[in-house]
């Protein structure tokens, strides 16, 4: 009787209500903690329990793009601005039958074609009429705009197979080529005009080993687009540099013009007189480049400085290719300094925090008076 009276008294008190509430919360929490993922039925009819991991997030590898692709994106450039073969679906404004306007020719043909450059008779390039100097700040200079007009992979893959045959490549594997816009979308190239698309080799180089493959051109496009949007050069200048003689423009190699080119006018020159002074020219044969300082190892996320020595007055560019094959587009590598009287040039850039470990290569290329010289040096990302 005494026990029954105590229980009745406890149940009628406020302490019982509080105790009951706490008990319910604890029971519910215990039930949630013991809940297992629902079994999944496989195609064979067996059931499996999904593995529960701490995080479902998979790190996305950094895309880096020369001179100088980006651990740090420029104000006008994002990953969506990089001109690639295409995405799985067409851009919102992509028109598969749209044609562009073929730009003016340079007056030189296949005879002056360097490794990495297209055949101008097959790929003369074509411009997007929607992109003009007056519209760049509402088109190409808007981050992500190129994604709205980029062709889908179904379009570029079909064209790639056809053009590999037209180019007569001995290597017919589609994986060896990027179906590239000659005049990139980020510089006002036509998205769907076959005259502006070609199977560009990923691996190509000049006789001296300087790279001229697809990744080198991709970074050159980004550099030119940044300069166009900054007002450093005009849209027309950027389009001319990335045209069918883009390797010449990238490395500062003079074009060999045809004697029958009607666009070239040679003014008559007066016969030399005894009083005439000889014109001093830069001794291009002596142009050299030496990398004088580069850390042997660099950690992801750290800043690094590259220093080189060359001839005074030479204009230089730098690029970094990581062990994964990615070309850095860090902002610090986009500068093109002119060597002073000491001949020294330097760049400081940040290695992306997601950069994979491995042997990487830094390269410096300088031009002066029509001559070009390069130097490269390996370093480790640890």
C-alpha positions in Angstrom: 0.0 0.0 0.0 2.8 2.4 0.9 4.5 1.6 -2.4 1.3 2.2 -4.4 0.8 5.5 -2.7 4.3 6.7 -3.5 3.9 5.7 -7.3 0.7 7.6 -7.5 2.2 10.6 -5.9 5.2 10.6 -8.3 3.0 10.3 -11.4 1.0 13.3 -10.4 4.0 15.5 -9.8 5.8 17.8 -12.3 9.0 15.8 -12.0 7.3 12.8 -13.7 6.3 15.0 -16.7 9.9 16.2 -17.1 11.3 12.7 -16.7 8.9 11.3 -19.3 9.8 13.9 -21.8 13.5 13.3 -21.4 12.9 9.5 -21.8 11.0 10.0 -25.1 13.8 12.1 -26.5 16.5 9.6 -25.5 14.5 6.7 -27.0 14.0 8.6 -30.3 17.7 9.5 -30.5 18.7 5.9 -29.9 16.3 4.7 -32.7 17.8 7.2 -35.2 21.3 6.2 -34.4 20.6 2.5 -35.0 18.9 3.1 -38.3 20.8 1.3 -41.1 20.7 2.2 -44.9 18.0 0.4 -46.7 19.2 -2.7 -48.5 19.7 -2.3 -52.3 18.6 -5.0 -54.7 21.3 -5.9 -57.3 20.6 -7.0 -60.9 21.2 -10.6 -59.8 18.5 -10.4 -57.2 20.8 -10.3 -54.2 20.5 -7.6 -51.5 23.4 -5.5 -50.4 23.7 -2.8 -47.7 25.3 0.4 -49.0 28.6 1.4 -47.3 28.1 4.5 -45.2 31.1 6.8 -45.5 32.0 9.9 -43.6 31.6 12.1 -46.6 29.9 11.7 -50.0 31.9 14.6 -51.5 34.5 13.7 -54.1 37.3 16.2 -54.6 37.2 17.8 -58.0 40.6 17.9 -59.7 41.9 21.4 -60.4 41.9 22.4 -64.1 44.8 24.4 -64.9 45.0 25.7 -68.9 50.0 29.0 -71.3 52.1 31.0 -70.9 51.0 30.4 -67.9 46.6 27.3 -67.0 44.7 28.2 -63.0 45.1 27.7 -59.5 43.7 31.2 -59.2 41.1 32.4 -61.7 41.3 35.9 -63.3 38.4 38.3 -62.7 37.1 37.6 -66.2 37.9 33.9 -66.5 36.3 30.9 -65.0 36.5 27.1 -65.8 33.4 27.7 -67.9 35.3 30.1 -70.1 37.9 27.6 -71.1 37.4 26.6 -74.8 37.2 22.8 -74.9 35.7 20.2 -77.2 32.2 20.5 -75.8 30.0 19.3 -73.0 27.5 16.5 -72.8 24.7 18.8 -73.9 24.6 21.9 -76.1 24.8 25.4 -74.7 21.6 27.2 -74.2 22.3 29.5 -77.2 24.1 26.9 -79.4 22.8 26.7 -83.0 24.2 23.7 -84.9 23.7 25.2 -88.4 25.1 28.7 -87.6 28.0 29.8 -89.8 30.6 32.4 -89.1 32.6 35.0 -91.0 36.0 33.9 -92.3 38.6 36.5 -91.1 41.1 38.1 -93.4 44.0 35.9 -94.4 47.6 36.6 -93.4 48.8 36.2 -97.0 50.9 33.1 -96.1 49.9 29.5 -96.7 50.8 26.0 -95.8 54.5 26.5 -96.9 55.0 28.5 -93.7 53.0 26.2 -91.4 54.7 25.2 -88.2 54.0 22.0 -86.1 50.8 22.6 -84.1 49.2 25.0 -86.7 46.2 23.9 -88.8 46.1 23.6 -92.6 44.7 27.0 -93.6 43.0 25.5 -96.7 41.0 23.2 -94.4 40.7 25.4 -91.3 40.9 29.1 -92.1 38.9 30.0 -89.0 35.5 31.7 -88.7 34.2 34.5 -86.5 31.1 34.8 -84.4 29.3 37.9 -85.8 27.7 38.5 -82.4 31.1 39.2 -80.9 32.5 42.6 -81.8 34.8 45.2 -80.1 31.6 47.0 -79.0 30.0 43.8 -77.5 32.9 42.2 -75.7 31.7 43.3 -72.2 28.3 41.7 -72.8 29.7 38.5 -74.4 33.2 37.1 -74.1 34.2 39.2 -71.0 31.2 37.8 -69.0 32.3 34.8 -67.0 30.5 31.7 -68.2 29.2 33.2 -71.4 31.0 30.8 -73.7 29.2 27.8 -72.0 26.0 29.1 -73.5 27.2 28.7 -77.1 29.6 25.7 -76.7 28.8 22.7 -79.0 27.8 19.4 -77.4 30.2 16.4 -77.6 27.9 14.7 -80.1 28.6 17.5 -82.5 32.3 17.8 -82.0 33.0 14.0 -81.9 31.3 13.4 -85.2 33.2 16.3 -86.8 36.5 15.2 -85.3 36.3 11.7 -86.9 35.5 13.2 -90.3 38.3 15.8 -90.1 41.0 13.3 -88.9 40.5 11.7 -92.3 40.6 15.0 -94.1 43.9 15.9 -92.4 45.4 12.5 -93.3 46.8 11.9 -89.9 48.6 8.5 -89.5 47.4 8.3 -85.9 43.6 8.0 -86.2 42.8 7.6 -82.5 40.4 10.3 -81.5 41.9 10.5 -78.0 45.1 11.9 -79.6 43.3 15.1 -80.6 41.2 17.9 -79.2 38.5 19.1 -81.5 39.4 22.7 -81.1 38.0 26.0 -82.2 40.9 27.6 -84.1 39.6 31.1 -83.1 38.4 30.2 -79.6 34.9 30.9 -78.3 36.5 33.2 -75.7 38.0 35.3 -78.5 34.8 35.5 -80.7 35.2 32.3 -82.7 32.2 30.7 -84.5 30.9 27.8 -82.4 29.4 25.6 -85.2 31.3 26.5 -88.3 33.4 23.5 -89.5 35.9 26.0 -90.9 36.7 27.0 -87.3 37.0 23.5 -85.9 39.9 21.1 -86.4 41.5 18.0 -84.8 44.4 19.6 -82.9 47.1 17.2 -81.7 47.6 17.1 -77.9 51.3 16.4 -78.5 53.3 18.6 -81.0 56.5 20.6 -80.8 59.0 22.6 -82.8 62.3 21.1 -83.9 64.0 22.6 -80.7 61.4 20.9 -78.4 59.2 23.9 -77.6 55.6 22.6 -77.1 52.9 23.5 -79.7 50.2 21.1 -78.7 46.6 21.7 -77.7 47.3 22.6 -74.0 49.8 25.3 -75.1 47.2 26.9 -77.4 44.5 26.7 -74.7 46.6 28.8 -72.4 47.6 31.3 -75.1 43.8 31.8 -75.8 43.2 32.5 -72.1 46.1 35.0 -72.0 44.8 36.8 -75.1 41.2 36.9 -73.8 42.4 38.5 -70.6 44.3 41.2 -72.5 41.3 41.9 -74.8 39.0 42.3 -71.8 41.5 44.5 -70.0 41.8 46.7 -73.1 45.5 45.9 -73.5 44.9 44.7 -77.1 41.9 44.9 -79.4 39.6 42.0 -80.2 41.0 42.0 -83.8 44.5 41.7 -82.6 43.6 38.7 -80.3 41.8 37.0 -83.2 44.7 37.5 -85.5 47.2 36.1 -83.0 45.1 32.9 -82.4 44.5 32.3 -86.1 46.1 29.8 -88.5 49.6 31.0 -87.5 49.1 31.0 -83.8 52.5 29.3 -83.1 54.3 32.1 -84.9 52.5 34.6 -82.7 53.0 32.7 -79.5 56.8 32.3 -79.9 57.4 35.5 -81.8 58.5 33.7 -84.9 58.4 35.9 -88.1 56.2 34.8 -90.9 57.8 34.0 -94.3 55.7 36.0 -96.6 55.1 35.1 -100.2 56.6 37.4 -102.9 53.3 37.4 -104.7 51.3 38.6 -101.8 49.3 41.6 -103.1 48.8 42.9 -99.6 52.5 43.5 -99.0 53.8 46.7 -100.4 57.6 47.3 -100.4 58.6 51.0 -100.4 61.6 51.9 -102.4 64.8 52.7 -100.5 67.4 55.2 -101.3 70.9 54.0 -102.2 73.3 54.1 -99.3 75.7 57.1 -99.1 79.1 57.3 -97.6 77.7 59.4 -94.8 75.0 56.9 -93.9 75.4 55.2 -90.5 74.8 51.5 -90.2 71.6 50.5 -88.4 72.3 48.5 -85.3 70.4 45.3 -85.0 70.1 42.9 -82.1 72.4 40.0 -82.4 69.6 37.4 -82.4 72.0 34.5 -82.7 73.2 35.3 -79.2 69.8 35.3 -77.5 69.9 32.8 -74.7 67.7 32.0 -71.7 68.9 30.5 -68.4 66.7 29.6 -65.4 68.7 30.9 -62.5 66.4 30.3 -59.6 63.6 27.7 -58.9 62.8 25.8 -55.8 63.6 22.1 -56.0 60.3 21.2 -54.3 57.1 23.1 -53.7 54.1 22.1 -51.6 50.5 22.5 -52.8 49.1 25.8 -51.8 52.5 27.5 -51.5 53.9 30.4 -53.4 56.9 29.9 -55.7 59.3 32.2 -57.6 60.9 31.5 -60.9 63.8 33.7 -62.1 65.6 33.6 -65.4 68.4 35.5 -67.2 68.3 36.6 -70.8 69.4 39.4 -73.1 68.4 43.0 -72.1 65.3 44.1 -73.9 63.9 40.6 -74.5 60.2 39.9 -73.8 59.6 36.8 -71.8 56.8 34.5 -70.8 56.7 31.6 -68.4 54.7 28.4 -68.1 54.4 25.5 -65.6 53.3 22.0 -66.5 52.5 19.8 -63.5 53.1 16.1 -63.4 49.5 15.4 -64.2 49.9 17.2 -67.6 48.0 20.2 -66.4 49.4 23.6 -67.5 49.1 26.2 -64.8 47.0 29.3 -65.4 48.0 31.0 -62.2 47.7 34.8 -62.4 51.4 35.2 -61.5 52.5 33.4 -64.6 50.5 35.5 -67.0 52.9 38.5 -66.9 55.3 39.0 -69.9 58.1 41.1 -68.4 60.8 42.8 -70.5 64.3 42.2 -69.3 66.1 45.2 -68.0 69.8 46.1 -68.3 70.6 43.1 -66.0 68.7 40.7 -68.2 66.8 39.3 -65.2 63.0 38.4 -65.3 60.9 36.7 -62.7 57.5 35.3 -61.9 55.8 34.4 -58.6 52.8 32.2 -58.6 50.7 30.1 -56.2 50.6 26.3 -56.7 47.0 25.1 -56.4 46.1 23.4 -53.1 44.7 20.4 -55.1 47.8 20.0 -57.3 49.0 16.4 -57.3 52.5 15.4 -56.2 55.0 14.6 -59.0 57.7 16.0 -61.2 56.7 19.2 -62.8 58.4 21.5 -65.4 58.9 25.2 -65.5 59.6 26.8 -68.9 60.7 30.3 -69.9 60.6 31.6 -73.5 62.0 34.9 -74.6 61.9 36.8 -77.9 64.0 39.6 -79.2 64.4 41.0 -82.7 62.5 38.0 -84.3 64.7 35.5 -82.5 63.4 33.2 -79.7 65.0 31.1 -77.1 63.7 28.8 -74.3 64.9 27.1 -71.2 63.2 24.6 -68.9 63.8 23.1 -65.5 62.1 20.4 -63.5 60.9 20.6 -59.9 58.9 18.5 -57.5 55.4 19.1 -56.1 55.5 17.3 -52.7 
